[in-house]
Amino acid sequence: MESMDKTKTRTSTILTSSAIVAVVLFVLLNVFLLGHLPEDKTVLTKEAIQNSANERKQEGDWVWWITRNYLVEEKNPDLVFMGSSQMGSALFACEASYLNEAIDTVVHRESRFAAHELKDRLGTEPTTFNLSIGGAMASDQFMLAKSLFNKAHKPQLVVIGVNPRDFIDNSMPSASASDPFHYLSPYVELGDLNQCAFPDAIGWMDWQLNHYVATKALGEKIRTALPKAVLSWLGESEAKTASLHTVSDKGEVLAQEGKTTNDNEQPLTKDNLLKAIYGSTGNIRPGLWKVIACTWGAFQDNTEEYRSRYRDSSPPIYSGQKRFFEQLLAYLKAEDVSVLVVGMPSLWPNRALLPDKFWAGFREYLATSTTKYGAAFIDLSDDARFDSKDYLDTVHLNSTGGTRLVKIVAEKISSEKKLASALTDQTLARKSNRPDWQ
């Protein structure tokens, strides 16, 4: 009898435990909601960006600004450039030289110089978009393509700049650790790529909870359904608070009250030039990061930085990044988008940080994977046409190097029938369908 009383007491204690009850209720609530929430596929849209807090503040990180410029400005480019800061450096620097003006890397995302070079060779001028983002891995390129290249915004040709850092950066623990992946993951179905996106089972479970737990999904739906007047009021309140203090790239609090846009612009120094190209962290605004025409006089030696990035030439992340890259090529092929992959140039001190065996395998991998998925490939990694005067550091091109790169890419496009026709056929068709007043 006494034993039965003790059992009842233990049972009663468990059932009345607030922590246990909360967990049980949480699970039951999610099971119920999963059966009642509509199973709609989340898509990154112009409206979603326009209703965001970032849009109200006109402030956000690099991936937010890039996706905003692509969707909100309703870009429908014929040609898209993808890659990390290596591609960005080349395009921004030669653009500043071509236009003879400072380029705001936050909002200036076309390449007029590339369009000019292609017009000279093809007879028609394609619209362009620079989708490169500092620090991007191959997985980030996949996420950008899957979330942005819908039917209304699909390019005809994509040029993808690649280099070893996009696959083996030892400072990147996993594909899911990047800002672009975190921002775009709600809009991309990963499927089997789940297995190589996360460092371990705990990381995968944390991501699943953050993105797929029903109570979170319901919260997002309620928030989206709030009247615009309420959201507008909230935005004004946030803006008033944000106008008093803004955190700088270095974590310093800067008083913003009473300052004009011009007051917020960074001086065009060599250090800020490199930050603009590499991709500074934190929230950014138009006018903060500008690129001017830059020559070899701005050179900085970043060998030690890359020695750390390349300390292991075959880190665990490598195989996963290869799979993301192949799936990117497969997706573009399925969408009938022509592709040119460019092995980006770098100086010999940087290339020497990786063993010859790695380079042989890496180049062979790029050649075979591009062929498998019907893409064209050009390897400029140790091309003799680039010398030390073409670089800002051991991997990033300056104005002269960027100009040289774009000319080589334009020549490659014009010399291959499949690549050239992707632009000439579609560009002419697009222009012929425009109203006369455009």
N, C-alpha and C positions, 0 to 999 in steps of 0.2 A: 504493500500500500504506500509506504514511504517512497519506494522507488518510482511508482507511478506519479506521485506528487512532484518529485524532482524533474521527471521528464516533462510534465505539463509546464513547470516553471521555466525550464530551458526553452521550450517551444514558444511560450508566451513572450519571453525576453527577445527571441529572434524576431518574432512578428512585430513587436513594438519598437524595434530598433529603427530610428529615423533614417539612418543611412541605407539600411537594407530596403526599407519601404520605398525610399526615393529611387533607388536603382531599379527595383521591380516596376514601379510606376513608369519610369523613363522608358524601359524596354517595352512595356505594354503599349504606351502611348505611340512609340515609333512603329510598332507592328501595326497598330490601328491606322495610323496616318499613311503608312506605305501602301495600304490597300485602298485608300481614298484619294490620295493626291493624284492629279493627272500625270501621266507618264510622257510629258513633253520633253523634247530634246532641247537642252539649253544652248542657245546660239548667241554669240557676241554680235550685237546689233548697234546701229547708229543711235537708236533710241536709248539703249542701255547706257551708252557712254554719255549721252547728253543729259541723262537724269542722275548722273553720278556726282558725288561731292567734289571730285577732281575737276569736273567741268565747271562747276559753280565757282571754284577757287582759281581756275585756270592754272592748276599746279598738279604735278604728278611725276611718277618715275618715268624712265625712258620707254619702257614697253607700253605704258599707258599713252604717252604722247604719240608713239609710232602708230599704234592701233587707232587712236583718235584721228590722226592726220589721214589715215587710209580710209576709214569708214565715214566719219562725220563730214569730211571734205568731199566725200563721194568720189574718191579716186577710182578710176577704171583704167589702169595703165596697160599699155601694150607690153612693156618691158619692166621687170622688177629685178633689182639687185639684192641679193641676200648674202649674209655673212656676219663676221664679227667686226671688231674695230679695224682690222686690216683692210677690209673692203670700205668701211666708213671713212677711214683716213684718206685712202686714195681718191674717193669720190668727192669728199668735202674739200680737200686741198686743191684739186685741179679745178673744181667748180669756182672756188674763190679766185683762182688765177684767171680763169676764162671770163668771168663776169667782172673782174677787177673790183670786187667789193667783199666785205666781210659776210660770211655765210652763217646764219643762225641755225645751228645743227638741230635745234628743237623743232623748228617748223619748216625749214627748207629741206624738203625730202625728194625733190626731183633732181635729175642730172641733165641740165640743159646742154652741158658739154658732150655727154654721151649721145644725146639726141642729135646734136649738130654733126658729130662724127658719122653717125649712122645715116643721116640724111645725105651727106656727101657721097656715101658709098651705095646707098639703096635707092635714093631718089625720093624717099618719103620719110617724114619725120615722126618717129614713134613717141608716144607719151611714156614717161619713165617714173619710177618710184624707187627710192633708196630705203630698203627695209632692213639694212644692217643695224646691228645693235652691239655696243661694246660688251665684251665678255661672253657673247652668245656661244653656246655649244651646238653641235649637230642636232641635239634633241630640241633646242629652242627654235631652230629653223623649221623643224617638223611641226611644232606647236603653232608657230606663226602661220605657216601655210595652211594647216588644217582649219584654223579659226578665221582666217581672213579671205582665203581664195574661194569664196562662194560664187555662185553663178553670175551675180551682178558685179563682182569685183575680181574676176579671174583674169590674170595676165595671159598673153600669148606666148611669152618667152620669159624664162627665169635664168638669171646668171648667178650661180652660187660660188662664192669664194670660200675655199677651205684651206686649212693648214693643220699641222699636228695638234696645236693647242685646242682646236675645236673638238678633239676626240680624247685627249689624254691629260688634260689639265689636272695636276695633282692637288691643286687647291680646291677643287670641286669634288665634294664627297659623293655626289650622286646627281643624276639628271634633275631630280625633283628639288634640288637645293637652289636653283636659280630663280631670279625674280620673274623672268618671262614664263617659266614653267608654272610657278605658283599662280600667276595672274591668269594664265590661259587654260589651266587644267580643267576648270568647270565647263569649258566649251569644247573639249576634245575627248572623244572616246578612244582610250588607249588600247583596249583589247589585250593582246598578248604582250604588248610593250610594258604593261604593268610590272612584269617580272624584272625588267632591267631599268625601271625608273626610280626605284627606291633602294636604299642601302641594305635594308633588312625587313623582316616581317613587321616589326614595331612601327617603322616608318610608313609602311604600306597601310597598316591599320589606322594610324593617325590621320593619314590623308583621306581614307575612306570615311572616317568619322566626320572630318571637317567638311567634306563635299557631298556626302550622300545620306547622312542621318536625316530622317524625315522632319524632325522638329526644326532643324536648321533650314531645310528646304521650305517649310511652311513659313518660317520667319522671313525668308527672302521674298516669298510670294506676297505676304502681307505688306511688306515694305514697298514692293513694286506697285501694289494696288492702292497705296495711300494717295489721296488727292494731291494734285500738283501744287495746289495752294499751300498745303501743309509742308511739302518738301521744299517749296520756295521759301517759306518762313524759316524752316530749319537751316536752309542754306544761308540766308541772310544773317542768322545768329552766328553760324560757324564763321562766316566771312568777317563779321565784326571782331570776333575773337582772334582770328588768324591775322587780321590787319595790324594787331598790336605787336605780335612777335612771330618771327619766322626762324626756323633752325637752318643754319647754313650747312654746306657740305662738310665742314669740319666740326659740326656740333655746336657752334657758337650761336648764341641768341642774338639776332639782329632786329633792332627796332625798325618797323616798316611804316609807322604812322606818318602820313604827310609826304612820303617819298613818291616820286614819279617813276614811270617805267625806266626812263633814262638813268635815274639815280640808282636803279637796281642792276644796271648792266655792269658786267665785270670788265676791268681794263684788259685790253688785248695783249697780254703778256705771253711769253713762251710757255710758262707753266699752265696758264689757263687754256692756251691753245691745245696742249696735250690732254688736259682734262676733258675738253670738249670732244676730242676725238676718241679717247679711251672710253668715255661714258662714266661721268661722275655718279656717285651713289646718292640716294635720298631723292626728295622731291625737287623738281626743276621747273623753271618758268621760261617763257620766251625772252630772249635778250640776254640771258645769263651766260650762254656758252656759244661763242662765235669763233669761227675759223677764218683766218686770213691766209693769203698766199704765202707759203712757207718753203724755204729752200734748205740746203744742207747746213746752213749756219745755225739752225735750231736743234741739231743732233744731240741726243742724250743716249748714253749707254745703259741699256736695260738688261744686260746679260745675266746679272745675278738674280733678277726677278724671274727670268725664264729658266735659270738653273734650278730654281725651286719648283717651278711648274713642271719641269721635265725630269725631276729626280728619279722617277720610275717611268721607263718608256712603255711599260705594259701594265698600267694600274687596273684595278677591277672595273673602273668605269669604261674602259676602252671598248670592250665587246658590246656593251649596251649602246654606246654612242654609234658604233657601226650599224647596229640594227635600226636605230632611229634614222640614220642617214639613208639606209636602203629603203626604209618605209617612206621616207620623204620622196625619193626618186620614184618609187612605185606609185605613190599617190598622184604625183604630177603627171606620170605617164597615163594613169587611169583617167585623169581629167583632161587629157589631150593637150597638155602644156609642154612646149618644147623646152629643153634644159641644156645649158652649157655650164659645166663644172670647171672652175679655174683653180689650179693649185697655186696659191698665192706666193709671190716672191719673198725671200728673206735673205739677210746677209749671212755670209759663211760662219761668223762667230755664233750666230743663233742656231744654224743647221748643225754645227759641230757639237752642240749639247746633246744631240741624239745620235746613237750608234748607226753605222752604215747599214746594219741588218734591219733596223727599224725602218729607215728610209726606203730600202728596197721593198720591204713588205707593204709599207704604206702606199707607195706609188703603184705597186701592182694591184693593191686593193682598190684604189680609186679607178684605175684603168678598167678592171674587170667589172666592178659594180656599175659604173656608168654605161659600159657596153651592154650589160645584162638588162638594164632598164631603158635602153634607147636614148641615152643622153650623150652629148658630145663632151670631150674632155681635152683640156690644154694644161700642160704642166709647166708652170713658170717658177717653180720653187727655187731653182738655181740657174735661172735664165741669165745668160751673159749680157743681155741688153740692159740689165739693171746693175748699177754700181753704187758705191757708198754715198754718192752725192744725191741719190734718189730717195734717201730715207730720213725720217725723223728720229728713229732709233733702229734697232737691229731687225725690226719686223714691219714697222709702219711707214708707208710711203709719204713723201712730201708732195708738193705741187708738181715738180718735174716728174717724179716717179709715178704719181697718180695719172698725169697726162699720158705718160708712156703706156701705163696699164690699160687705160680706156681705149687708146688707139689700137693696141694689140687685140683687145676683146672685140672692138668694132670690126677689125679686119677679119677675125675668126668668124664672126657672125655672117659677114657679107660673103665669105668664101665657101660657106657650107649651105647648100641649097635648102635643107630642112630648116635651119635656123633663120636664114634670110626670108624664106617664104612665110614663116610664122609671123614676121613683122610686116612684110610688104603686102601680103594678101589681106590680113586682118586690118591693118592700119588703113589701107585704101578703102576697104569696105566700111569701116567705122566712119571715116570722113565723108564718104559719099552719102551716108544716111543722115548726116547732120542737116538741120534746117539751114536755109541760106543765110539767116541772120547770125548764125554762130560763127 
